[in-house]
Amino acid sequence: MSLLTLGINHTTAPVHVRELVAISEQNLRAALRKLIEVPQVKEALIVSTCNRTELYCKVTQMHEGKKDILDWLNAFHNLKSDHTAPYLYDYQDRSTVHHIFRVACGLDSMVLGEPQILGQLKTAYQDASKAGTVGRDLNQLFQHAFSVAKEVRTSTEIGANPVSVASAAVSLSKKIFGELQHHSALLIGAG
């Protein structure tokens, strides 16, 4: 048995491609049920945000599991593999562990250190647990990721300042325009 992550995110794909593979909250439970029916998949968890869609799975065979999950993702969204293949990444076993730790700590986010992803991971974990698709291995993986993220936030400066796209925009605006009380601005977000 192996751990496999298959995903797409803000560094690998433009918004219009990420939107093609996003899984809405309304479709998440159905997606989890369908994903766990893939022959190679024994455990499954889906993280789908505006900046990433990642499938975390425990598979019986890595090569076939990766192919089956990719086929499932494309079929679920009625896509051809050439629409998604250039943008996808995968991590296996130890690399999956390293990746989820980076994601949970906000090191793989559009804005370095943003804390929202940890809440999104916890929600994804709870949703998969309720759907019955998380077993011992994904449970262990995500519990460790939550612990690592908490430790990183408390023992480093990554959480010292409020971080978001909006706060980054305000900081940059202050550098450019000085005091902002006499300026009007419109922030159009990416998610």
C-alpha positions in Angstrom: 0.0 0.0 0.0 1.2 3.5 -0.9 0.3 7.1 -0.4 -0.4 9.1 -3.5 -1.2 12.8 -4.1 -2.5 13.9 -7.4 -3.1 17.7 -7.8 -3.2 20.9 -9.6 -2.6 24.3 -8.1 -1.9 28.0 -8.6 1.7 27.4 -9.6 0.9 24.7 -12.2 -2.3 25.9 -13.8 -4.1 29.1 -14.7 -7.4 29.9 -13.0 -9.5 28.6 -16.0 -7.9 25.2 -15.8 -8.2 25.0 -11.9 -11.9 25.8 -12.3 -12.3 22.8 -14.6 -11.1 20.3 -12.0 -12.5 22.0 -8.9 -14.9 20.0 -6.8 -17.7 22.1 -5.3 -18.8 21.6 -1.7 -22.1 20.3 -3.1 -20.4 17.6 -5.2 -17.7 16.7 -2.6 -19.5 13.7 -0.9 -20.5 12.2 -4.3 -16.9 12.7 -5.5 -15.5 10.9 -2.5 -17.9 8.0 -2.9 -17.0 7.7 -6.6 -13.2 8.0 -5.9 -13.2 5.3 -3.2 -14.9 3.0 -5.8 -11.8 3.2 -8.0 -10.3 -0.3 -7.8 -6.8 0.8 -6.6 -8.1 3.3 -4.0 -8.4 2.2 -0.4 -8.6 5.6 1.3 -9.4 9.0 -0.2 -9.5 12.7 0.8 -10.1 15.7 -1.6 -8.9 19.2 -1.0 -10.5 21.7 -3.4 -10.0 25.4 -2.9 -9.8 28.3 -5.3 -6.0 27.7 -5.5 -5.8 24.0 -5.6 -7.5 20.6 -6.1 -5.6 17.7 -4.6 -6.6 14.1 -4.2 -4.9 12.3 -1.3 -5.2 8.5 -1.7 -4.0 5.3 -0.2 -3.5 3.0 -3.2 -2.7 -0.7 -3.6 -0.4 -0.2 -6.6 1.3 3.1 -7.3 1.5 3.1 -11.1 -2.0 1.7 -11.8 -3.4 3.8 -8.9 -2.1 7.0 -10.4 -3.5 6.1 -13.8 -6.9 5.1 -12.4 -7.2 8.2 -10.3 -6.3 10.5 -13.2 -8.9 8.6 -15.3 -11.5 9.1 -12.6 -10.7 12.9 -12.3 -11.1 13.4 -16.0 -14.3 11.3 -16.2 -15.8 13.0 -13.1 -15.4 16.4 -14.9 -16.0 15.1 -18.4 -12.6 16.1 -19.5 -10.0 14.6 -21.9 -6.6 13.9 -20.3 -4.9 16.4 -22.5 -6.8 19.1 -20.8 -5.4 18.3 -17.4 -2.2 16.3 -17.9 0.2 19.2 -18.5 -0.9 20.9 -15.3 -1.0 18.0 -12.8 1.6 16.9 -10.3 1.9 13.9 -8.2 3.7 12.9 -5.0 4.3 9.5 -3.7 4.8 8.1 -0.2 7.5 10.2 1.5 7.0 13.0 -1.0 3.3 13.1 -0.1 4.1 13.5 3.5 6.6 16.4 2.7 4.0 18.0 0.4 1.1 18.0 2.9 3.3 19.4 5.6 4.3 22.3 3.3 0.7 22.9 2.4 -0.6 22.8 6.0 2.1 25.3 7.0 1.2 27.7 4.3 4.5 27.2 2.5 2.9 26.2 -0.7 0.3 29.0 -0.8 0.0 31.9 -3.2 0.8 34.2 -0.3 3.5 32.6 1.8 2.3 31.6 5.3 -1.4 32.3 4.8 -3.3 30.5 7.5 -6.6 29.8 5.7 -5.3 26.6 4.1 -5.0 24.8 7.4 -8.7 25.4 8.1 -9.5 24.2 4.6 -7.4 21.0 5.1 -9.2 20.4 8.4 -12.6 20.8 6.7 -11.5 18.4 3.9 -10.4 15.9 6.5 -13.8 16.2 8.4 -15.7 15.8 5.1 -13.8 12.7 4.1 -14.1 11.3 7.6 -17.9 11.8 7.5 -18.0 10.1 4.1 -16.1 7.2 5.5 -13.2 7.5 3.0 -10.4 8.2 5.6 -8.7 5.2 7.1 -5.8 4.7 9.4 -3.1 5.9 7.0 -4.7 9.2 5.8 -5.9 9.8 9.4 -2.3 9.6 10.6 -1.0 11.7 7.7 -3.4 14.5 8.3 -3.2 14.5 12.1 0.6 14.8 11.8 0.2 17.6 9.3 -2.1 19.5 11.6 0.4 19.0 14.5 3.3 20.2 12.3 1.4 23.3 11.1 0.6 24.2 14.7 4.2 23.8 15.8 5.5 25.8 12.8 3.0 28.6 13.6 4.0 28.8 17.3 7.7 28.3 17.0 8.5 30.5 13.9 7.6 34.0 12.7 5.5 32.7 9.8 2.3 33.5 11.7 3.5 36.8 13.2 1.8 39.1 10.8 -1.7 38.7 9.3 -1.2 37.4 5.8 -3.6 37.2 2.9 -3.8 38.5 -0.6 -5.8 41.5 0.7 -3.2 42.3 3.4 -0.4 41.9 0.9 -2.3 44.4 -1.4 -2.6 46.9 1.4 1.1 46.6 2.3 2.1 47.2 -1.3 -0.3 50.1 -1.7 1.1 51.8 1.4 4.6 51.4 -0.1 3.5 53.0 -3.4 1.0 55.6 -2.2 2.0 56.3 1.4 -0.9 56.9 3.7 -4.1 55.5 2.3 -6.9 57.4 4.1 -7.3 59.8 1.1 -7.2 57.2 -1.6 -9.9 54.9 -2.9 -9.1 51.4 -4.1 -10.9 48.3 -5.5 -9.4 44.9 -4.8 -10.5 42.2 -7.1 -9.7 38.8 -5.7 -8.6 35.5 -7.3 -10.8 33.3 -5.0 
